[in-house]
Amino acid sequence: MTTTKTNNTKVITGKVRLSYARLFEPYAMEEGQKEKYSVSLLIPKSDKKTIKAIKEAIEAAKENAKNEKFGGKIPANLRTPLRDGDEERPEKEEYQGHYFINASSVSRPQVVDRTMAPITEPDDLYSGCYARASINFYAYNVSGNRGIAAGLNNIQKWADGERLGGKSSAFEDFDELEEEMEDLLG
């Protein structure tokens, strides 16, 4: 099933592209920060169904937190996680024509392939491949910073894609060696 689903604040995306994927080892952006598993989800602007589900889940998260986190009133300048790649990342070609969401979790997400088999090798799920993501939206109010964040639940790989970040695979770099080539190098 490839349709987008939402359950209040939880969304299962349509086909998204993974960027800055740190799904097998937690990572901290700065020293002293808590390490987290994280990914930036590139959502095509043409995927109206996923975008609508995300916007509805963000609104639900605001309402759910209105009394507990925001003192009964939703702040006007609340930060939200759905961002426009054309405006905020104009220098990154892969972000053009996409919205993006940075999602993270302190616990490792489950990652599976199309047949629901667990993916255990980091090289099999990388920045640039396509996937569906299970994310949950929640409110935060910490040290004067207030907003809605995206929690990362699970990832299902959809398809391979061109790697982001410039790293190539051995299959892209090399051909099979022939006997004559060994002589030329030796």
N, C-alpha and C positions, 0 to 999 in steps of 0.2 A: 504494500500500500504506500503510495507516494504523495498522498494528500497532506495538507497542513492541518494539524489538529491543535486545539487550544482547550485547556481546562482551567479557567479563571486566570492564573498567572503562569501557567506552563504552556510552552509552545514546542511543537515538533515542526521544524522548518521543512520547506521544500528543498530542492537542490541548491546548496551553497558551496562556496569555495573556501577552503581553509587557508588562513594566513597566520604567521607567527604561531604555528601549532606547537604547543608544549604539552603533549598529552600523555607522555610516558614517564617523565621526570618533572617534579615541581621546579619552579623557577621564581626568583625574586628579582624585580627590576632594580632595586637598590639594596645596598647592604643594610641589614636591620629589619627589612620588611619580611613578612611571613611568606614563605614559598608557597606557590599555588600552581595548579595545572591551569593552562589557559589557551585560548585560541581567539583569533579575530575571524568572525564569520562574514564573508562577502556575499551579500544578498542581492541578486539582480533586481534592478528597479522594475523590471517587467514582471516579477513574481508578486503580483498584487495580493494574492491570497496569503502568502507568508507575511508580507508587510502589514496587512490588515490585522492578522492574528497577533502580531507583535504589538501593534499600537493598542489593541484591545487589552492585551495582557498587561501592558505598562499602565493603562488607565485603571485596571483592576488592582494592581499593586499600589497605586496612589490611594485609591479608596480604602483598601485594606489597612493602610498605614496612617490614614488621616488622623485618627484619634490617638493611636499609640505612639507614633513617631513624630507627628507634626502638630500636636496640640489642637486638634480639631479642625484645622484649616490647611488645605494643600498650598504650599508656598508657590508664589507666582514664578520664581526663578529656579525651579526645581531642575536639576540635571537629569537628563534621560539618556539611555544607552544607544538608541537608534540614531546613527550619524550618517551624514551624506558624504560619500567618498569623493564626489566631484568637487565639493567645496573644501573638505578638510584634508584631503590627500591628493591634490591636483598633480603632484610630481610622481605619483605611483600609478602606472598604467593599469594595473590589475584592479584598482579601486574605482576606476572610471565606469560610470553607468551602474554603480552599486551603492547600496546602503551598507553599513557595517556595524557590527556589534562586537564588543570585546566581552567575552564570557570567561569566568574563572571559577575554580573550586579548590578548597583545601584537600578534598578527597579525590582520588584518581577516578576519572570517568571510565566507564566501560566503553570499549571500542570494539565494534564488530564489523564484519564485511556484509555484503549483500545477502548472503545465506544465513546470517546470524552467527557465524563462526567467530570466536574471539580473535582479534588481531593482537599479536604479542610482539611483533617486530616493529620498532619505530620507523624503519625505512619503508614499511608498507602503508603508513598513514602519515603524510608529510604536508608541509605548506605547499599549496598548489593543487592538491587533489580535491575532489568533489565529495560531498557528504550530506547527510541529514544530521541535524543536531537537536537534542532535547535540551531546552533551556528553561529556566524559571526566573521570573522577575520578582524582585523584592526591594523594599525601601531601606535606605540607610540615613542616619542622622548622626554624624561623628565630627566632633570638633568644629561645628559650624558648617560643615559640608553636608548638604542634603540632596538626596536624589533617589533615582531608581537604578538598580544594577542588575546585571544578567548573571545568574548562576549557571554553571555548566554541569549538566547531568550526564549525558551519554552522546556518543558519536557513532553513526553508521556510515561506513565508506560507501560511496555511490560509484565513483569512477576515478581512474588516474587522471592526472593533468600535468601540465608543464610545471616543474618545480619553481617555486618562488625563492628568491634570496641568492640566486646565482650558482648554487651548488648543482653540479651535474652528476649523473650516475656513471658508473664504469661502462655501461652499455652505450651511453651517449659519447663517451670519450674515446673508446677503443674499438678496433675491429679485431677479428681473430688473427693471431700471428701466423705467418707462413714461414716455412723453413728458410727461404732466402732472406727474410727480414732479420732473422737471428744472426745470420752471417754478416749482414751490413752493420749491425749494432756491436758485434763482438770484435 
